[in-house]
Amino acid sequence: MCQPGPLEDTLELERGRRLFAGDCRFVHAAAEAGQLPPAGLPEVAFAGRSNVGKSSLVNALTGRRSLARTSNTPGRTQALIFFDLAGRLGLVDLPGYGYAKVSRTKAAAWTALTRDYLAGRATLRRLCLLVDARHGLKASDEELMELLDRAAVVYQVVLTKIDKLSPPGRARAVGDIEAGIARRAAAHPAVIATSARAGDGVPRLRAELAALAEDPNP
């Protein structure tokens, strides 16, 4: 496959910048399966362990400080949060999993809701699986990847907080993830390392997601 040249790469980054500079608004919150909105726009979902930085990354992608609420308290996102990006792409912030300080009953309900969404959403084009660059893949991440492989939902690992690592540490983190997903059936091969605070990788991720809005049936 031909790799994009400098001009194509520049155009892709600009398309991503322009899309994510557009109007982005909250449209819906679903706390149970019966509350999921009708499928419409192509969608990209963001999932990851509690406190991995999902909301911070969504804010960084859209250039807004408080589009998605951020908190140091794990488990703050307690529903599927839907956003409309410029009428062209839906963004979905999923509840964090892992060590959220909630009851087992509530955690089980969040898990069931997420499973229902992932398994039955025809417009879901990709799931961005956020992983803290300092800690790598955990058992709960592996469980989600197993679910996505079975459901044939394409997912892309996005490392967060990459600014917390040295350059050699960053390279190791990316290499470890690439090795961990090499044989995964539904895993996108490109791992993107990001920092919501420093902006690392954000333009590239915008470009990747904008391509899904351009081609709703990749």
C-alpha positions as CSV (number, residue, x, y, z in Angstrom):
1,M,0.0,0.0,0.0
2,C,1.3,3.5,-0.9
3,Q,2.1,5.7,2.0
4,P,0.7,9.3,2.0
5,G,3.2,11.9,0.9
6,P,3.8,15.2,2.6
7,L,1.0,17.0,0.7
8,E,-1.6,14.2,1.4
9,D,-0.5,14.2,5.0
10,T,-0.9,17.9,5.3
11,L,-4.3,17.8,3.7
12,E,-5.4,15.1,6.1
13,L,-4.3,17.1,9.1
14,E,-6.1,20.2,7.9
15,R,-9.3,18.2,7.3
16,G,-9.1,17.0,10.8
17,R,-8.4,20.4,12.2
18,R,-11.3,22.0,10.3
19,L,-13.8,19.3,11.4
20,F,-12.9,19.5,15.0
21,A,-13.0,23.3,14.9
22,G,-16.7,23.1,14.0
23,D,-19.6,23.2,16.3
24,C,-19.7,20.4,18.8
25,R,-22.7,20.1,21.2
26,F,-24.0,17.7,23.7
27,V,-27.1,15.9,22.4
28,H,-27.9,13.0,24.7
29,A,-27.0,10.9,27.8
30,A,-28.0,7.3,28.2
31,A,-27.9,5.6,31.6
32,E,-29.6,2.4,30.4
33,A,-30.1,0.5,27.1
34,G,-33.6,1.8,26.6
35,Q,-32.3,5.4,26.6
36,L,-29.9,5.0,23.7
37,P,-30.7,7.5,20.9
38,P,-31.6,6.4,17.4
39,A,-28.6,5.7,15.2
40,G,-27.8,8.4,12.8
41,L,-24.4,10.0,12.1
42,P,-21.3,7.7,11.9
43,E,-20.0,7.5,15.5
44,V,-16.6,7.2,17.2
45,A,-16.6,6.1,20.9
46,F,-14.0,6.6,23.5
47,A,-13.5,3.9,26.2
48,G,-10.8,3.3,28.8
49,R,-10.1,2.6,32.5
50,S,-11.4,5.1,35.0
51,N,-9.3,8.3,35.1
52,V,-7.4,7.4,32.0
53,G,-8.2,10.8,30.6
54,K,-11.1,10.3,28.2
55,S,-12.9,13.5,28.9
56,S,-9.6,15.5,28.8
57,L,-8.8,14.0,25.3
58,V,-12.3,14.8,24.0
59,N,-11.9,18.4,25.2
60,A,-8.4,18.6,23.5
61,L,-9.7,17.2,20.3
62,T,-12.5,19.7,20.1
63,G,-10.5,22.6,21.5
64,R,-12.9,23.1,24.3
65,R,-12.1,23.2,28.0
66,S,-15.4,21.8,29.4
67,L,-17.3,20.0,26.6
68,A,-16.7,16.7,28.4
69,R,-16.5,17.0,32.2
70,T,-13.2,16.1,33.8
71,S,-12.5,15.0,37.3
72,N,-9.8,13.3,39.4
73,T,-12.5,11.1,40.9
74,P,-12.7,7.8,39.0
75,G,-16.2,6.9,37.8
76,R,-17.3,10.5,37.2
77,T,-18.8,9.6,33.7
78,Q,-21.9,7.6,34.7
79,A,-23.7,7.3,31.4
80,L,-23.0,7.2,27.6
81,I,-22.6,10.8,26.6
82,F,-23.3,11.7,23.0
83,F,-22.0,14.7,21.1
84,D,-22.7,16.0,17.6
85,L,-19.6,17.3,15.8
86,A,-20.6,19.7,13.0
87,G,-23.5,17.5,12.0
88,R,-21.0,15.0,10.5
89,L,-19.6,12.8,13.3
90,G,-21.0,11.6,16.6
91,L,-18.6,11.4,19.5
92,V,-19.6,9.0,22.4
93,D,-17.9,9.2,25.8
94,L,-18.3,5.8,27.6
95,P,-18.3,5.2,31.3
96,G,-14.8,4.3,32.6
97,Y,-14.1,0.8,33.8
98,G,-11.6,-0.7,36.2
99,Y,-11.3,0.9,39.6
100,A,-14.2,3.3,39.7
101,K,-15.5,3.9,43.3
102,V,-19.0,2.7,42.7
103,S,-21.1,-0.2,43.9
104,R,-20.8,-3.5,42.2
105,T,-24.4,-3.2,41.1
106,K,-23.9,0.1,39.4
107,A,-20.6,-1.1,37.8
108,A,-22.4,-4.2,36.4
109,A,-25.1,-2.0,35.0
110,W,-22.6,0.3,33.3
111,T,-20.9,-2.8,31.8
112,A,-24.1,-4.2,30.5
113,L,-25.0,-0.8,28.9
114,T,-21.7,-0.6,27.2
115,R,-21.9,-4.1,25.9
116,D,-25.4,-3.4,24.5
117,Y,-24.1,-0.3,22.8
118,L,-21.0,-1.8,21.3
119,A,-22.7,-5.0,20.1
120,G,-25.7,-3.4,18.4
121,R,-24.6,0.1,17.1
122,A,-24.5,-0.2,13.3
123,T,-23.2,3.4,12.9
124,L,-20.2,2.8,15.3
125,R,-17.2,3.2,13.0
126,R,-14.4,2.9,15.5
127,L,-13.8,2.7,19.2
128,C,-10.8,4.6,20.6
129,L,-9.4,2.5,23.4
130,L,-7.5,4.8,25.7
131,V,-4.6,3.4,27.7
132,D,-2.4,5.3,30.1
133,A,1.0,5.3,28.6
134,R,2.6,4.8,32.0
135,H,0.8,1.6,32.8
136,G,0.1,-0.2,29.5
137,L,-2.7,-2.7,28.9
138,K,-4.4,-4.1,31.9
139,A,-6.7,-7.1,32.3
140,S,-9.8,-5.0,32.0
141,D,-8.5,-3.6,28.7
142,E,-7.9,-7.2,27.5
143,E,-11.5,-8.1,28.4
144,L,-12.8,-5.2,26.4
145,M,-10.7,-6.1,23.4
146,E,-12.0,-9.7,23.6
147,L,-15.5,-8.3,23.4
148,L,-14.7,-6.0,20.5
149,D,-13.0,-8.8,18.6
150,R,-16.1,-11.0,19.0
151,A,-18.4,-8.2,18.0
152,A,-16.2,-7.2,15.0
153,V,-16.0,-3.6,16.2
154,V,-12.8,-1.9,15.0
155,Y,-10.8,-0.3,17.8
156,Q,-7.7,1.8,17.9
157,V,-5.4,2.0,20.9
158,V,-4.8,5.6,21.9
159,L,-2.1,6.1,24.5
160,T,-2.8,9.0,26.9
161,K,-0.5,11.1,29.2
162,I,2.5,10.4,26.9
163,D,4.1,13.6,28.1
164,K,4.7,11.8,31.4
165,L,7.3,9.6,29.8
166,S,10.8,10.2,28.4
167,P,11.4,9.8,24.7
168,P,12.8,6.3,25.1
169,G,9.9,5.5,27.5
170,R,7.4,6.6,24.8
171,A,9.0,4.4,22.2
172,R,8.8,1.4,24.6
173,A,5.2,2.1,25.4
174,V,4.1,2.2,21.8
175,G,6.1,-0.9,21.0
176,D,4.6,-2.8,23.9
177,I,1.1,-1.9,22.7
178,E,1.8,-2.8,19.1
179,A,3.1,-6.2,20.2
180,G,0.0,-6.7,22.4
181,I,-2.5,-6.1,19.7
182,A,-0.6,-7.7,16.8
183,R,-2.9,-10.8,16.6
184,R,-6.1,-9.1,17.6
185,A,-8.8,-9.5,15.0
186,A,-10.4,-6.1,15.2
187,A,-7.5,-4.0,16.3
188,H,-6.4,-1.1,14.1
189,P,-2.6,-1.5,13.7
190,A,-1.8,2.2,14.2
191,V,-1.2,3.2,17.8
192,I,-1.5,6.9,18.5
193,A,0.4,8.4,21.5
194,T,-1.3,11.6,22.8
195,S,-1.2,14.1,25.5
196,A,-4.3,16.2,26.2
197,R,-2.2,18.7,28.1
198,A,0.7,19.1,25.7
199,G,-1.2,18.4,22.5
200,D,1.0,15.5,21.3
201,G,-0.7,13.3,18.8
202,V,-4.0,15.3,18.9
203,P,-3.8,16.5,15.2
204,R,-3.0,13.0,14.0
205,L,-6.0,11.6,15.9
206,R,-8.3,14.3,14.5
207,A,-7.2,13.4,11.0
208,E,-7.8,9.6,11.6
209,L,-11.3,10.3,12.9
210,A,-12.1,12.9,10.2
211,A,-11.5,10.3,7.6
212,L,-14.3,8.2,9.2
213,A,-16.7,11.2,8.8
214,E,-15.6,11.5,5.1
215,D,-16.1,7.8,4.5
216,P,-19.0,6.6,6.6
217,N,-18.6,3.0,5.3
218,P,-14.8,2.4,5.5
